Amino acid sequence: MREFANGDPAEPGWFQYAGELKADGALVGDVGVLLHDNRMQAELGYTLAAERQGRGYATEALRAVLDDLFTQGLRRVSAECDARNTPSARLLERLGFQLEGRRPEYTWIKGEWTDDLLFGLPAERWRTLAQ
């Protein structure tokens, strides 16, 4: 976290946001943003502690990061998830991401090949949904 704290979210490359609870400062997860060199698009990744899931924390964090990214003038944000992770796919869809594709047996994780779901969110769609 110290290494990422020295980063600049406006510069191309990965930047990691830590998610903490206001009540006690407990770290509950993170949102990672890979800003492309063109500064017009980014990829999004996120994790949330299992015991903190289902309480809206990921939705709140992702909305804040997406608001910030699109306010900076990004044209598009993409994300992907393990096809078996239904809650993650539903979260992306609730935020306005659209399923754009599926890569069969694309990622080796936990001892097996898994399918990846690809999602995209154009700025225009975000602005329409945010109104």
BELKA-V231928 format. One record per residue. N is the residue number from 0. RES is the residue in three letters. OMEGA is omega in radians with two decimals (NA if undefined). Layout:
N/RES/OMEGA + N/RES/OMEGA
This chain:
0/MET/3.14 + 1/ARG/3.13 + 2/GLU/-3.14 + 3/PHE/-3.12 + 4/ALA/3.13 + 5/ASN/-3.12 + 6/GLY/3.14 + 7/ASP/-3.09 + 8/PRO/3.13 + 9/ALA/-3.14 + 10/GLU/3.10 + 11/PRO/-3.12 + 12/GLY/-3.11 + 13/TRP/2.98 + 14/PHE/-3.08 + 15/GLN/3.04 + 16/TYR/3.07 + 17/ALA/3.08 + 18/GLY/3.13 + 19/GLU/3.10 + 20/LEU/3.11 + 21/LYS/-3.05 + 22/ALA/-3.06 + 23/ASP/3.11 + 24/GLY/-3.12 + 25/ALA/3.07 + 26/LEU/-3.10 + 27/VAL/-3.14 + 28/GLY/3.14 + 29/ASP/3.02 + 30/VAL/3.10 + 31/GLY/3.14 + 32/VAL/3.03 + 33/LEU/3.11 + 34/LEU/-3.13 + 35/HIS/3.14 + 36/ASP/-3.12 + 37/ASN/3.13 + 38/ARG/3.12 + 39/MET/-3.12 + 40/GLN/-3.12 + 41/ALA/3.01 + 42/GLU/-3.04 + 43/LEU/3.03 + 44/GLY/-3.10 + 45/TYR/3.02 + 46/THR/3.11 + 47/LEU/3.12 + 48/ALA/-3.06 + 49/ALA/-3.10 + 50/GLU/3.13 + 51/ARG/-3.09 + 52/GLN/3.09 + 53/GLY/-3.12 + 54/ARG/3.10 + 55/GLY/-3.11 + 56/TYR/-3.13 + 57/ALA/3.11 + 58/THR/-3.14 + 59/GLU/-3.11 + 60/ALA/-3.12 + 61/LEU/3.09 + 62/ARG/-3.14 + 63/ALA/-3.14 + 64/VAL/3.12 + 65/LEU/3.07 + 66/ASP/-3.13 + 67/ASP/-3.11 + 68/LEU/-3.10 + 69/PHE/3.04 + 70/THR/3.11 + 71/GLN/3.10 + 72/GLY/3.08 + 73/LEU/-3.13 + 74/ARG/-3.02 + 75/ARG/3.02 + 76/VAL/3.11 + 77/SER/3.11 + 78/ALA/3.06 + 79/GLU/3.08 + 80/CYS/3.05 + 81/ASP/-3.10 + 82/ALA/3.12 + 83/ARG/-3.08 + 84/ASN/-3.10 + 85/THR/3.13 + 86/PRO/3.13 + 87/SER/3.11 + 88/ALA/3.10 + 89/ARG/3.11 + 90/LEU/3.13 + 91/LEU/3.13 + 92/GLU/3.09 + 93/ARG/3.14 + 94/LEU/3.10 + 95/GLY/3.08 + 96/PHE/3.08 + 97/GLN/3.08 + 98/LEU/-3.09 + 99/GLU/3.14 + 100/GLY/3.13 + 101/ARG/3.07 + 102/ARG/-3.11 + 103/PRO/3.08 + 104/GLU/-3.02 + 105/TYR/-3.04 + 106/THR/3.05 + 107/TRP/-3.12 + 108/ILE/3.11 + 109/LYS/3.04 + 110/GLY/3.11 + 111/GLU/3.05 + 112/TRP/-3.13 + 113/THR/3.05 + 114/ASP/3.04 + 115/ASP/3.00 + 116/LEU/-3.11 + 117/LEU/-3.11 + 118/PHE/3.10 + 119/GLY/3.11 + 120/LEU/3.07 + 121/PRO/-3.12 + 122/ALA/-3.11 + 123/GLU/3.11 + 124/ARG/3.13 + 125/TRP/-3.12 + 126/ARG/3.12 + 127/THR/-3.13 + 128/LEU/-3.08 + 129/ALA/-3.10 + 130/GLN/NA
